[in-house]
Amino acid sequence: MGDSIRLEVCVDSVASAMAAERGGAYAVELCSDLAEGGTTPSAGQIAMVRKRIGIELRVLIRPRAGDFFYSSDEFNVMCRDILLAKQLGADGLALGILDVDGNVDSARTAELVQLARPLRVTFHRAFDMTRNPDKSLESVVQTGCDRVLTSGAAKTAMEGIEPIGHLVKAAKDRICIVAAGGIREDNVREIVERTGVREIHAALQAPEPSPMRYRNEPTTMGTSPGVEYQRSLVHSEAVVRLIQVAGEPVPATKA
């Protein structure tokens, strides 16, 4: 694809992964619990997405929601999930571990990177929760990660546009900086032009009503009322539009 912009779409279902591919995405990052920032998807989910798409499949390795300081048991869960994702045909992984002081846990991250090889590894947005982004970038480079996902330590990539640009310059050719966080049609071009990133990560889910005809409205299954009868899906048209605005020619749709 030369020097064109590559779009990775964050998905949590088979249907969304297929829509991302139809829309021209270069890759998907498969997660569960997107409302909580994403956790590791199930083995069944990974296997079915791998069966249904031909583009790159990257799997999130995050044992729970919340902070990124993990116990030894949680670290072992991550190791097992990495081996399972490899077995199920993942092309890459996204992971990240911090210490209690907000620094990259270089030793344990490097251990996970080695376990993941030959898959490519992305240090995910745990990076944005670190104490010092410049120091953290050097630490991530030393772990052997291939990519860093970041909003510039801001709520959105648009708000962190200057720090992202700084990280791109600091990274040089050592590691790929991927812009993430609230990227949409109305800001993607400015983010690409002002930061110099060549890869972007976007969550393009749109709410969609459940097809259920019978509804027991008063009863809820979680902490957010009303979500039982609402789904979030990626639509291929949204992927096409984002790529077009970003300046990427849209590949021909597969038959």
Phi and psi in degrees as GROMACS dihedral restraints (atoms count N, CA, C in turn):
[ dihedral_restraints ]
;  ai    aj    ak    al  type     phi  dphi    fc
    3     4     5     6     1    63.3    20    10
    4     5     6     7     1  -132.8    20    10
    6     7     8     9     1  -100.7    20    10
    7     8     9    10     1    20.3    20    10
    9    10    11    12     1   -75.0    20    10
   10    11    12    13     1   166.2    20    10
   12    13    14    15     1   -78.8    20    10
   13    14    15    16     1   132.6    20    10
   15    16    17    18     1  -106.4    20    10
   16    17    18    19     1   132.3    20    10
   18    19    20    21     1  -108.7    20    10
   19    20    21    22     1   125.6    20    10
   21    22    23    24     1  -106.9    20    10
   22    23    24    25     1   128.7    20    10
   24    25    26    27     1  -107.5    20    10
   25    26    27    28     1   131.6    20    10
   27    28    29    30     1   -82.3    20    10
   28    29    30    31     1   125.3    20    10
   30    31    32    33     1  -134.3    20    10
   31    32    33    34     1   157.9    20    10
   33    34    35    36     1  -132.5    20    10
   34    35    36    37     1    17.9    20    10
   36    37    38    39     1  -154.0    20    10
   37    38    39    40     1   162.2    20    10
   39    40    41    42     1   -63.1    20    10
   40    41    42    43     1   -43.9    20    10
   42    43    44    45     1   -60.6    20    10
   43    44    45    46     1   -42.2    20    10
   45    46    47    48     1   -68.2    20    10
   46    47    48    49     1   -37.4    20    10
   48    49    50    51     1   -63.1    20    10
   49    50    51    52     1   -42.2    20    10
   51    52    53    54     1   -66.2    20    10
   52    53    54    55     1   -38.7    20    10
   54    55    56    57     1   -65.8    20    10
   55    56    57    58     1   -38.6    20    10
   57    58    59    60     1   -62.1    20    10
   58    59    60    61     1   -41.7    20    10
   60    61    62    63     1   -65.7    20    10
   61    62    63    64     1   -44.6    20    10
   63    64    65    66     1   -60.1    20    10
   64    65    66    67     1   -33.5    20    10
   66    67    68    69     1   -78.6    20    10
   67    68    69    70     1    -9.7    20    10
   69    70    71    72     1   104.5    20    10
   70    71    72    73     1    12.4    20    10
   72    73    74    75     1   -62.6    20    10
   73    74    75    76     1   147.2    20    10
   75    76    77    78     1   -78.7    20    10
   76    77    78    79     1   -32.5    20    10
   78    79    80    81     1  -157.8    20    10
   79    80    81    82     1   163.2    20    10
   81    82    83    84     1  -122.2    20    10
   82    83    84    85     1   148.5    20    10
   84    85    86    87     1  -107.9    20    10
   85    86    87    88     1   116.5    20    10
   87    88    89    90     1   -91.8    20    10
   88    89    90    91     1   127.4    20    10
   90    91    92    93     1  -136.9    20    10
   91    92    93    94     1   170.9    20    10
   93    94    95    96     1  -121.2    20    10
   94    95    96    97     1   167.6    20    10
   96    97    98    99     1    53.0    20    10
   97    98    99   100     1    51.3    20    10
   99   100   101   102     1   -61.7    20    10
  100   101   102   103     1   -28.5    20    10
  102   103   104   105     1   -64.2    20    10
  103   104   105   106     1   -21.5    20    10
  105   106   107   108     1  -102.6    20    10
  106   107   108   109     1    14.3    20    10
  108   109   110   111     1    92.5    20    10
  109   110   111   112     1    -2.4    20    10
  111   112   113   114     1    98.8    20    10
  112   113   114   115     1   136.3    20    10
  114   115   116   117     1  -136.1    20    10
  115   116   117   118     1   174.5    20    10
  117   118   119   120     1   -63.4    20    10
  118   119   120   121     1   129.6    20    10
  120   121   122   123     1   -73.4    20    10
  121   122   123   124     1   164.1    20    10
  123   124   125   126     1   -72.5    20    10
  124   125   126   127     1   163.1    20    10
  126   127   128   129     1   -61.2    20    10
  127   128   129   130     1   -40.5    20    10
  129   130   131   132     1   -63.0    20    10
  130   131   132   133     1   -40.0    20    10
  132   133   134   135     1   -64.3    20    10
  133   134   135   136     1   -45.8    20    10
  135   136   137   138     1   -59.8    20    10
  136   137   138   139     1   -47.2    20    10
  138   139   140   141     1   -62.0    20    10
  139   140   141   142     1   -43.0    20    10
  141   142   143   144     1   -71.5    20    10
  142   143   144   145     1   -37.6    20    10
  144   145   146   147     1   -65.0    20    10
  145   146   147   148     1   -42.6    20    10
  147   148   149   150     1   -60.2    20    10
  148   149   150   151     1   -37.0    20    10
  150   151   152   153     1   -68.6    20    10
  151   152   153   154     1   -32.3    20    10
  153   154   155   156     1   -94.6    20    10
  154   155   156   157     1   -17.3    20    10
  156   157   158   159     1  -124.1    20    10
  157   158   159   160     1   154.9    20    10
  159   160   161   162     1  -109.1    20    10
  160   161   162   163     1   -10.9    20    10
  162   163   164   165     1   -79.0    20    10
  163   164   165   166     1   176.0    20    10
  165   166   167   168     1   -62.5    20    10
  166   167   168   169     1   134.4    20    10
  168   169   170   171     1  -112.5    20    10
  169   170   171   172     1   114.6    20    10
  171   172   173   174     1  -110.4    20    10
  172   173   174   175     1   135.9    20    10
  174   175   176   177     1  -113.0    20    10
  175   176   177   178     1   132.2    20    10
  177   178   179   180     1   -75.6    20    10
  178   179   180   181     1   131.0    20    10
  180   181   182   183     1  -111.3    20    10
  181   182   183   184     1    94.9    20    10
  183   184   185   186     1  -147.0    20    10
  184   185   186   187     1   109.7    20    10
  186   187   188   189     1   -71.4    20    10
  187   188   189   190     1   -16.2    20    10
  189   190   191   192     1  -164.4    20    10
  190   191   192   193     1   167.0    20    10
  192   193   194   195     1   -79.4    20    10
  193   194   195   196     1   172.2    20    10
  195   196   197   198     1   103.3    20    10
  196   197   198   199     1  -147.0    20    10
  198   199   200   201     1   -75.8    20    10
  199   200   201   202     1   179.2    20    10
  201   202   203   204     1  -113.9    20    10
  202   203   204   205     1    21.1    20    10
  204   205   206   207     1   -98.7    20    10
  205   206   207   208     1   117.7    20    10
  207   208   209   210     1  -114.2    20    10
  208   209   210   211     1   143.6    20    10
  210   211   212   213     1   -71.7    20    10
  211   212   213   214     1   172.5    20    10
  213   214   215   216     1   -64.9    20    10
  214   215   216   217     1   -35.9    20    10
  216   217   218   219     1   -66.1    20    10
  217   218   219   220     1   -41.9    20    10
  219   220   221   222     1   -65.7    20    10
  220   221   222   223     1   -36.8    20    10
  222   223   224   225     1   -62.5    20    10
  223   224   225   226     1   -40.7    20    10
  225   226   227   228     1   -66.8    20    10
  226   227   228   229     1   -33.8    20    10
  228   229   230   231     1   -61.1    20    10
  229   230   231   232     1   -43.9    20    10
  231   232   233   234     1   -61.0    20    10
  232   233   234   235     1   -41.9    20    10
  234   235   236   237     1   -60.7    20    10
  235   236   237   238     1   -45.3    20    10
  237   238   239   240     1   -65.1    20    10
  238   239   240   241     1   -39.4    20    10
  240   241   242   243     1   -67.1    20    10
  241   242   243   244     1   -34.9    20    10
  243   244   245   246     1   -62.6    20    10
  244   245   246   247     1   -47.8    20    10
  246   247   248   249     1   -62.4    20    10
  247   248   249   250     1   -38.8    20    10
  249   250   251   252     1   -67.6    20    10
  250   251   252   253     1   -43.6    20    10
  252   253   254   255     1   -61.1    20    10
  253   254   255   256     1   -40.0    20    10
  255   256   257   258     1   -62.1    20    10
  256   257   258   259     1   -44.1    20    10
  258   259   260   261     1   -62.9    20    10
  259   260   261   262     1   -33.0    20    10
  261   262   263   264     1   -87.9    20    10
  262   263   264   265     1     1.8    20    10
  264   265   266   267     1    99.5    20    10
  265   266   267   268     1    17.4    20    10
  267   268   269   270     1   -63.3    20    10
  268   269   270   271     1   148.1    20    10
  270   271   272   273     1   -95.4    20    10
  271   272   273   274     1   -19.8    20    10
  273   274   275   276     1  -162.7    20    10
  274   275   276   277     1   169.3    20    10
  276   277   278   279     1  -134.5    20    10
  277   278   279   280     1   152.9    20    10
  279   280   281   282     1  -123.4    20    10
  280   281   282   283     1   127.3    20    10
  282   283   284   285     1  -154.4    20    10
  283   284   285   286     1   171.4    20    10
  285   286   287   288     1  -177.4    20    10
  286   287   288   289     1   139.1    20    10
  288   289   290   291     1  -134.6    20    10
  289   290   291   292     1   135.2    20    10
  291   292   293   294     1  -117.6    20    10
  292   293   294   295     1   161.5    20    10
  294   295   296   297     1   -93.5    20    10
  295   296   297   298     1   177.9    20    10
  297   298   299   300     1   -68.5    20    10
  298   299   300   301     1   -15.7    20    10
  300   301   302   303     1   -95.4    20    10
  301   302   303   304     1     7.4    20    10
  303   304   305   306     1    81.2    20    10
  304   305   306   307     1    23.6    20    10
  306   307   308   309     1  -104.7    20    10
  307   308   309   310     1   157.5    20    10
  309   310   311   312     1   -64.3    20    10
  310   311   312   313     1   129.6    20    10
  312   313   314   315     1   -80.5    20    10
  313   314   315   316     1    86.5    20    10
  315   316   317   318     1   -62.5    20    10
  316   317   318   319     1   -42.1    20    10
  318   319   320   321     1   -64.7    20    10
  319   320   321   322     1   -48.6    20    10
  321   322   323   324     1   -74.4    20    10
  322   323   324   325     1   -32.4    20    10
  324   325   326   327     1   -64.0    20    10
  325   326   327   328     1   -43.9    20    10
  327   328   329   330     1   -61.3    20    10
  328   329   330   331     1   -36.5    20    10
  330   331   332   333     1   -63.3    20    10
  331   332   333   334     1   -41.5    20    10
  333   334   335   336     1   -68.0    20    10
  334   335   336   337     1   -38.2    20    10
  336   337   338   339     1   -61.0    20    10
  337   338   339   340     1   -44.7    20    10
  339   340   341   342     1   -63.8    20    10
  340   341   342   343     1   -38.6    20    10
  342   343   344   345     1   -65.8    20    10
  343   344   345   346     1   -33.4    20    10
  345   346   347   348     1   -74.9    20    10
  346   347   348   349     1   -24.9    20    10
  348   349   350   351     1   -57.0    20    10
  349   350   351   352     1   142.9    20    10
  351   352   353   354     1   -88.8    20    10
  352   353   354   355     1    10.3    20    10
  354   355   356   357     1   -66.4    20    10
  355   356   357   358     1   148.8    20    10
  357   358   359   360     1   -77.8    20    10
  358   359   360   361     1   143.9    20    10
  360   361   362   363     1  -122.0    20    10
  361   362   363   364     1   132.4    20    10
  363   364   365   366     1  -106.4    20    10
  364   365   366   367     1   131.5    20    10
  366   367   368   369     1   -84.6    20    10
  367   368   369   370     1   113.2    20    10
  369   370   371   372     1   -78.0    20    10
  370   371   372   373     1  -163.7    20    10
  372   373   374   375     1   -74.1    20    10
  373   374   375   376     1     8.9    20    10
  375   376   377   378     1   -55.2    20    10
  376   377   378   379     1   -28.1    20    10
  378   379   380   381     1   -54.9    20    10
  379   380   381   382     1   -37.2    20    10
  381   382   383   384     1   -73.8    20    10
  382   383   384   385     1    -9.0    20    10
  384   385   386   387     1  -102.9    20    10
  385   386   387   388     1    11.5    20    10
  387   388   389   390     1   -86.2    20    10
  388   389   390   391     1   161.5    20    10
  390   391   392   393     1   -69.7    20    10
  391   392   393   394     1   -40.8    20    10
  393   394   395   396     1  -138.1    20    10
  394   395   396   397     1   101.8    20    10
  396   397   398   399     1   -57.0    20    10
  397   398   399   400     1   -38.1    20    10
  399   400   401   402     1   -64.9    20    10
  400   401   402   403     1   -46.5    20    10
  402   403   404   405     1   -64.5    20    10
  403   404   405   406     1   -40.0    20    10
  405   406   407   408     1   -64.9    20    10
  406   407   408   409     1   -37.0    20    10
  408   409   410   411     1   -60.3    20    10
  409   410   411   412     1   -45.4    20    10
  411   412   413   414     1   -63.5    20    10
  412   413   414   415     1   -37.6    20    10
  414   415   416   417     1   -65.2    20    10
  415   416   417   418     1   -42.9    20    10
  417   418   419   420     1   -65.0    20    10
  418   419   420   421     1   -40.3    20    10
  420   421   422   423     1   -57.7    20    10
  421   422   423   424     1   -43.1    20    10
  423   424   425   426     1   -67.3    20    10
  424   425   426   427     1   -25.5    20    10
  426   427   428   429     1   -72.8    20    10
  427   428   429   430     1   -17.7    20    10
  429   430   431   432     1    95.9    20    10
  430   431   432   433     1     3.7    20    10
  432   433   434   435     1   -59.6    20    10
  433   434   435   436     1   151.6    20    10
  435   436   437   438     1   -95.5    20    10
  436   437   438   439     1   -26.1    20    10
  438   439   440   441     1  -141.9    20    10
  439   440   441   442     1   156.7    20    10
  441   442   443   444     1  -128.2    20    10
  442   443   444   445     1   126.2    20    10
  444   445   446   447     1   -95.8    20    10
  445   446   447   448     1   124.5    20    10
  447   448   449   450     1  -153.6    20    10
  448   449   450   451     1   148.0    20    10
  450   451   452   453     1  -104.0    20    10
  451   452   453   454     1    13.4    20    10
  453   454   455   456     1    73.9    20    10
  454   455   456   457     1    28.6    20    10
  456   457   458   459     1    63.1    20    10
  457   458   459   460     1    23.9    20    10
  459   460   461   462     1  -115.7    20    10
  460   461   462   463     1   173.8    20    10
  462   463   464   465     1   -65.0    20    10
  463   464   465   466     1   -36.6    20    10
  465   466   467   468     1  -134.6    20    10
  466   467   468   469     1   162.1    20    10
  468   469   470   471     1   -64.0    20    10
  469   470   471   472     1   -32.4    20    10
  471   472   473   474     1   -65.1    20    10
  472   473   474   475     1   -41.4    20    10
  474   475   476   477     1   -70.4    20    10
  475   476   477   478     1   -28.3    20    10
  477   478   479   480     1  -102.8    20    10
  478   479   480   481     1    25.6    20    10
  480   481   482   483     1   -62.4    20    10
  481   482   483   484     1   -39.7    20    10
  483   484   485   486     1   -68.5    20    10
  484   485   486   487     1   -48.0    20    10
  486   487   488   489     1   -59.9    20    10
  487   488   489   490     1   -36.5    20    10
  489   490   491   492     1   -62.7    20    10
  490   491   492   493     1   -45.1    20    10
  492   493   494   495     1   -59.2    20    10
  493   494   495   496     1   -39.9    20    10
  495   496   497   498     1   -62.4    20    10
  496   497   498   499     1   -42.2    20    10
  498   499   500   501     1   -65.6    20    10
  499   500   501   502     1   -37.9    20    10
  501   502   503   504     1   -59.9    20    10
  502   503   504   505     1   -44.4    20    10
  504   505   506   507     1   -66.2    20    10
  505   506   507   508     1   -41.6    20    10
  507   508   509   510     1   -68.9    20    10
  508   509   510   511     1   -32.9    20    10
  510   511   512   513     1   -70.3    20    10
  511   512   513   514     1   -31.6    20    10
  513   514   515   516     1    53.6    20    10
  514   515   516   517     1  -128.4    20    10
  516   517   518   519     1  -103.8    20    10
  517   518   519   520     1    15.6    20    10
  519   520   521   522     1   -82.4    20    10
  520   521   522   523     1   -30.5    20    10
  522   523   524   525     1  -158.4    20    10
  523   524   525   526     1   151.2    20    10
  525   526   527   528     1   -90.0    20    10
  526   527   528   529     1   127.6    20    10
  528   529   530   531     1   -94.6    20    10
  529   530   531   532     1   124.6    20    10
  531   532   533   534     1  -113.6    20    10
  532   533   534   535     1   121.7    20    10
  534   535   536   537     1   -77.6    20    10
  535   536   537   538     1   137.3    20    10
  537   538   539   540     1  -149.5    20    10
  538   539   540   541     1   157.8    20    10
  540   541   542   543     1   110.2    20    10
  541   542   543   544     1    96.5    20    10
  543   544   545   546     1    65.7    20    10
  544   545   546   547     1    29.0    20    10
  546   547   548   549     1   -80.6    20    10
  547   548   549   550     1   124.6    20    10
  549   550   551   552     1  -137.8    20    10
  550   551   552   553     1   176.7    20    10
  552   553   554   555     1   -56.5    20    10
  553   554   555   556     1   -37.3    20    10
  555   556   557   558     1   -80.3    20    10
  556   557   558   559     1    -4.7    20    10
  558   559   560   561     1  -133.1    20    10
  559   560   561   562     1   -10.3    20    10
  561   562   563   564     1   -62.2    20    10
  562   563   564   565     1   -39.2    20    10
  564   565   566   567     1   -66.0    20    10
  565   566   567   568     1   -42.3    20    10
  567   568   569   570     1   -65.2    20    10
  568   569   570   571     1   -40.1    20    10
  570   571   572   573     1   -62.1    20    10
  571   572   573   574     1   -45.9    20    10
  573   574   575   576     1   -62.9    20    10
  574   575   576   577     1   -46.9    20    10
  576   577   578   579     1   -68.4    20    10
  577   578   579   580     1   -40.3    20    10
  579   580   581   582     1   -82.6    20    10
  580   581   582   583     1   -24.5    20    10
  582   583   584   585     1   -97.6    20    10
  583   584   585   586     1   -29.6    20    10
  585   586   587   588     1    84.5    20    10
  586   587   588   589     1     9.1    20    10
  588   589   590   591     1   -67.6    20    10
  589   590   591   592     1   150.4    20    10
  591   592   593   594     1  -112.6    20    10
  592   593   594   595     1    -4.7    20    10
  594   595   596   597     1  -131.3    20    10
  595   596   597   598     1   140.3    20    10
  597   598   599   600     1  -130.5    20    10
  598   599   600   601     1   151.5    20    10
  600   601   602   603     1  -124.2    20    10
  601   602   603   604     1   125.6    20    10
  603   604   605   606     1  -137.4    20    10
  604   605   606   607     1   142.8    20    10
  606   607   608   609     1  -105.6    20    10
  607   608   609   610     1   105.9    20    10
  609   610   611   612     1  -105.1    20    10
  610   611   612   613     1    24.3    20    10
  612   613   614   615     1   -63.0    20    10
  613   614   615   616     1   141.3    20    10
  615   616   617   618     1  -125.5    20    10
  616   617   618   619     1   140.9    20    10
  618   619   620   621     1   -64.7    20    10
  619   620   621   622     1   142.4    20    10
  621   622   623   624     1  -142.3    20    10
  622   623   624   625     1   132.7    20    10
  624   625   626   627     1   -67.3    20    10
  625   626   627   628     1   148.1    20    10
  627   628   629   630     1   -66.9    20    10
  628   629   630   631     1   146.8    20    10
  630   631   632   633     1   -79.1    20    10
  631   632   633   634     1    -1.8    20    10
  633   634   635   636     1   -59.1    20    10
  634   635   636   637     1   129.3    20    10
  636   637   638   639     1   -86.6    20    10
  637   638   639   640     1   -42.4    20    10
  639   640   641   642     1   -85.7    20    10
  640   641   642   643     1   131.9    20    10
  642   643   644   645     1  -136.7    20    10
  643   644   645   646     1   124.4    20    10
  645   646   647   648     1   -96.2    20    10
  646   647   648   649     1    75.7    20    10
  648   649   650   651     1   -57.3    20    10
  649   650   651   652     1   -39.4    20    10
  651   652   653   654     1   -67.8    20    10
  652   653   654   655     1   -22.3    20    10
  654   655   656   657     1   -94.7    20    10
  655   656   657   658     1   130.3    20    10
  657   658   659   660     1  -117.6    20    10
  658   659   660   661     1   153.0    20    10
  660   661   662   663     1  -104.3    20    10
  661   662   663   664     1    -5.7    20    10
  663   664   665   666     1  -145.2    20    10
  664   665   666   667     1  -161.9    20    10
  666   667   668   669     1   -88.7    20    10
  667   668   669   670     1   -10.2    20    10
  669   670   671   672     1  -110.0    20    10
  670   671   672   673     1   105.1    20    10
  672   673   674   675     1   -59.7    20    10
  673   674   675   676     1   139.8    20    10
  675   676   677   678     1    93.1    20    10
  676   677   678   679     1   -11.0    20    10
  678   679   680   681     1   -77.1    20    10
  679   680   681   682     1   -13.6    20    10
  681   682   683   684     1   -60.9    20    10
  682   683   684   685     1   -26.6    20    10
  684   685   686   687     1  -116.7    20    10
  685   686   687   688     1    35.3    20    10
  687   688   689   690     1  -144.4    20    10
  688   689   690   691     1   139.1    20    10
  690   691   692   693     1  -121.1    20    10
  691   692   693   694     1   160.9    20    10
  693   694   695   696     1  -122.8    20    10
  694   695   696   697     1   123.4    20    10
  696   697   698   699     1  -132.0    20    10
  697   698   699   700     1   149.9    20    10
  699   700   701   702     1   -86.4    20    10
  700   701   702   703     1   135.9    20    10
  702   703   704   705     1  -110.4    20    10
  703   704   705   706     1   136.6    20    10
  705   706   707   708     1   -58.9    20    10
  706   707   708   709     1   -32.4    20    10
  708   709   710   711     1   -62.2    20    10
  709   710   711   712     1   -37.3    20    10
  711   712   713   714     1   -66.9    20    10
  712   713   714   715     1   -35.6    20    10
  714   715   716   717     1   -67.4    20    10
  715   716   717   718     1   -45.2    20    10
  717   718   719   720     1   -56.9    20    10
  718   719   720   721     1   -48.6    20    10
  720   721   722   723     1   -63.7    20    10
  721   722   723   724     1   -41.2    20    10
  723   724   725   726     1   -63.9    20    10
  724   725   726   727     1   -42.6    20    10
  726   727   728   729     1   -64.1    20    10
  727   728   729   730     1   -42.2    20    10
  729   730   731   732     1   -62.8    20    10
  730   731   732   733     1   -44.3    20    10
  732   733   734   735     1   -66.3    20    10
  733   734   735   736     1   -36.3    20    10
  735   736   737   738     1   -69.9    20    10
  736   737   738   739     1   -15.3    20    10
  738   739   740   741     1   100.7    20    10
  739   740   741   742     1    14.6    20    10
  741   742   743   744     1   -98.8    20    10
  742   743   744   745     1   126.4    20    10
  744   745   746   747     1   -59.7    20    10
  745   746   747   748     1   135.8    20    10
  747   748   749   750     1   -82.4    20    10
  748   749   750   751     1   124.4    20    10
  750   751   752   753     1   -63.7    20    10
  751   752   753   754     1   158.1    20    10
  753   754   755   756     1   -63.5    20    10
  754   755   756   757     1   138.3    20    10
  756   757   758   759     1   -69.2    20    10
  757   758   759   760     1   137.0    20    10
  759   760   761   762     1   -70.0    20    10
  760   761   762   763     1   147.0    20    10
